[in-house]
Amino acid sequence: MADEVSLELTLSCSSSSGKRSRDSSSSDITTQEEGVSKRRKLINNGEGDGSISSDDEHGNQASKIAAMKVYTEEEEEEEKKLTTRLRLHEDTWTIKKVLQESDVNGSSRLLLSTHVVEEHIIKKMDQNHVEKIYSGEGARITVCDYDTDMSEYQLTLKRWPSTRSFVLINNWRRDFEKRRGLKCNDEIAMLWDPFKCILWFRVLKQGSS
């Protein structure tokens, strides 16, 4: 009989303890939810310190990263072109020339003065290019047309031993004279870019033939 009473008391205590535990957990959860709700209301009403938890902070950072601009290769290229256009002012063009009849008569070469080339191109070139230019072999260089969406062409810059002048040859007629419709008295401009190792080209104004 005593054992039965003891068993009943034990079961009763366990049941009460479990109920109190569940009630306590439920109460804690309710309290936490009420606290979060109150904090949100305070923040929305302009009250409270507006502090956020670590999870909230990580969530905000993730949202900011997702909102950041992601550039494609094409967009990056366009940005570079825009930067170049802003950098190349008219005063930056160090080489200017009014085209002569010999430059656009089908001879397929552009004659450049010794002083201009040595001062504004040769001084900024690497030694390998310079040696080829003076040897008569000529150095292949990239000429980039500023006016036509930065299109690039391969020409040869060399020095003529007989006149000691410099010429741009190999496809000058096809890639520039004919393509751009160049005529006598047109004014062109060029600029050697030592960082990209290219020769920029543009037409400043069309002359009267």
Number of C-alpha atoms within 10 A of each C-alpha: 6 7 8 9 9 11 12 12 12 12 11 12 12 12 12 12 12 12 12 12 12 12 12 12 12 12 12 12 12 12 12 12 12 12 12 12 11 13 18 15 13 14 13 11 9 10 11 13 9 12 10 11 9 9 9 11 12 12 11 13 12 11 11 10 10 10 9 8 7 10 10 9 9 9 11 12 12 12 13 12 15 11 11 13 13 9 10 13 9 10 6 11 18 15 19 17 16 18 18 15 13 13 22 22 14 13 12 21 22 20 18 18 14 15 12 15 19 14 12 17 19 17 12 15 17 11 11 9 17 19 15 16 21 17 14 13 13 22 20 17 16 17 24 20 20 19 14 11 9 16 10 17 16 16 21 19 27 24 23 17 11 6 9 12 16 24 24 22 19 16 16 23 21 13 18 18 19 15 10 15 13 20 20 17 17 19 18 18 18 23 20 21 14 13 8 8 14 18 20 21 23 20 18 17 12 15 13 8 8
